[in-house]
Amino acid sequence: MTVEIHGFYEPRFEEMKETFHQNFKDGLEVGASCAVTINGKYVVDIWAGYKDAAKTKPWEKDTIVNAYSSTKVMTTLGVLILVDRGLLDVEQPVAKYWPEFAQNGKEKLPVKYL
């Protein structure tokens, strides 16, 4: 399958671009984009393929997509910062920090389970 990769990438990200392209060759993508910034500067901004399974609408630079579970990473990082600073103990019950959580048998559920 021939897929044209649009956009730009710094030469040091050639392997990343090739991996992105390989996903199309292997039939793993219909359409996709990837953007990477380092210190606020775009170093990769590429896209390819189609918006629809019928392959009638090309993927564009500004194609809108759903972002699933993106807040889980940020929540985890925030929790780890609190643990590192000694402000949160994952062995303690959630109710120690959030008293309203202690309902319906969840009184002793430790933070680490969340």
C-alpha positions as CSV (number, residue, x, y, z in Angstrom):
1,M,0.0,0.0,0.0
2,T,1.4,3.4,-1.0
3,V,0.6,6.1,1.6
4,E,2.0,9.6,1.4
5,I,3.2,11.0,4.7
6,H,2.4,14.7,4.9
7,G,3.9,17.3,7.2
8,F,7.4,17.5,8.5
9,Y,9.8,15.9,11.0
10,E,13.3,16.7,12.0
11,P,15.9,14.2,10.5
12,R,16.6,12.7,13.9
13,F,13.0,11.4,13.9
14,E,13.3,9.5,10.6
15,E,12.9,6.2,12.3
16,M,9.7,7.4,14.0
17,K,8.3,8.5,10.6
18,E,9.2,5.1,9.1
19,T,7.4,3.3,11.9
20,F,4.4,5.5,11.4
21,H,4.5,4.7,7.7
22,Q,4.9,1.0,8.4
23,N,1.7,0.9,10.3
24,F,-0.1,1.8,7.1
25,K,1.8,-0.7,5.1
26,D,0.8,-3.4,7.6
27,G,-2.8,-2.4,7.5
28,L,-2.9,-1.2,11.1
29,E,-4.0,2.3,10.2
30,V,-6.6,3.9,7.9
31,G,-5.7,7.4,8.9
32,A,-3.5,8.9,11.7
33,S,-1.4,11.8,12.8
34,C,1.4,12.3,15.2
35,A,2.8,15.5,16.6
36,V,5.7,15.8,19.0
37,T,7.0,18.9,20.8
38,I,10.3,19.4,22.7
39,N,10.5,22.5,24.8
40,G,7.5,24.0,23.1
41,K,8.9,23.5,19.5
42,Y,7.3,21.1,17.1
43,V,9.9,18.5,16.0
44,V,7.4,16.1,14.3
45,D,4.0,17.0,12.8
46,I,2.9,14.3,10.3
47,W,-0.3,12.8,9.0
48,A,-1.5,10.3,6.4
49,G,-4.3,8.2,5.2
50,Y,-8.0,8.7,5.3
51,K,-10.7,9.9,7.8
52,D,-13.1,7.1,6.8
53,A,-12.9,3.4,6.3
54,A,-14.1,3.7,2.7
55,K,-11.0,5.8,2.1
56,T,-12.9,8.6,0.4
57,K,-11.9,11.5,2.7
58,P,-8.2,12.2,3.1
59,W,-6.8,12.8,6.5
60,E,-5.8,16.4,6.9
61,K,-3.5,18.4,9.2
62,D,-6.4,19.5,11.3
63,T,-8.6,16.3,11.3
64,I,-10.4,16.1,14.6
65,V,-10.3,12.8,16.5
66,N,-11.3,11.5,19.9
67,A,-8.6,11.3,22.6
68,Y,-9.4,8.4,24.9
69,S,-8.0,8.1,28.4
70,S,-5.7,11.0,28.1
71,T,-6.3,12.2,31.6
72,K,-5.2,8.9,33.2
73,V,-1.5,9.6,32.5
74,M,-1.8,13.1,33.9
75,T,-3.6,11.9,37.0
76,T,-0.9,9.2,37.5
77,L,1.9,11.7,37.2
78,G,0.1,14.0,39.7
79,V,-0.3,11.2,42.2
80,L,3.4,10.2,41.8
81,I,4.5,13.8,42.5
82,L,2.3,13.8,45.6
83,V,3.8,10.5,46.8
84,D,7.3,11.8,46.1
85,R,6.7,14.9,48.1
86,G,5.3,12.8,51.0
87,L,1.8,14.3,50.7
88,L,0.1,11.1,49.7
89,D,0.5,7.6,51.1
90,V,-0.9,5.0,48.6
91,E,-1.3,2.5,51.5
92,Q,-3.8,4.7,53.3
93,P,-7.5,4.5,52.7
94,V,-8.9,6.8,50.0
95,A,-11.3,8.1,52.7
96,K,-8.3,9.7,54.6
97,Y,-8.1,12.2,51.7
98,W,-11.6,12.1,50.5
99,P,-14.0,11.3,53.4
100,E,-17.1,11.1,51.1
101,F,-15.6,8.1,49.4
102,A,-16.1,6.0,52.5
103,Q,-19.5,4.6,51.5
104,N,-20.9,1.2,50.5
105,G,-18.1,-0.8,51.8
106,K,-15.2,1.4,50.5
107,E,-14.2,2.6,53.9
108,K,-10.8,0.8,53.9
109,L,-10.0,0.8,50.1
110,P,-6.4,1.9,49.8
111,V,-5.3,4.7,47.4
112,K,-3.1,2.2,45.5
113,Y,-6.2,0.4,44.2
114,L,-7.3,3.5,42.4
